[in-house]
Amino acid sequence: MIKGIALLLLFQLLGESIVFTTGLPLPGPVVGLVLLFVAMQACKMLGLGLFAEAETAADGFLANLGLLFVPAGVGIVALWSQLQSQAGAILMVLVASAVLTLAITVWTFVIVRRFVGRE
């Protein structure tokens, strides 16, 4: 399992290094994930089982993913009074961001539809 975690962190480091050196406007972990996916597919096509331990480590992370949400829940409970006092502003921001997201999505769809055609 340690080797699997080390392998996952290695690909994250590779992604971060590529983004840092090239200035790509992408998060480093995303680039590392794409590199990991490509490497896993290449090993699968070649019949190499190099990533079995990484799969085990990833399964372990996914099995315990719910634990990562516990600190956010504790923060909400601990700061409930501040949350209540700011409820109006939080609600306005949530509604405005949802409306803005929907508007940008529709605008993007219309623009792409014009370029691609109506088919």
Buried (B, 14 or more C-beta within 10 A) or exposed (E): EEEBBEBBEBBBEBBBEBBEEEEEEEEBBEBBBBBBEEBBEEBEEEEEEEBEBBBEBBEEEEEEEEEEEEEEEEEEEEEEEEEEEEEEEEEEEEEEEEEEEEEEEEEEEEEEEEEEEEE
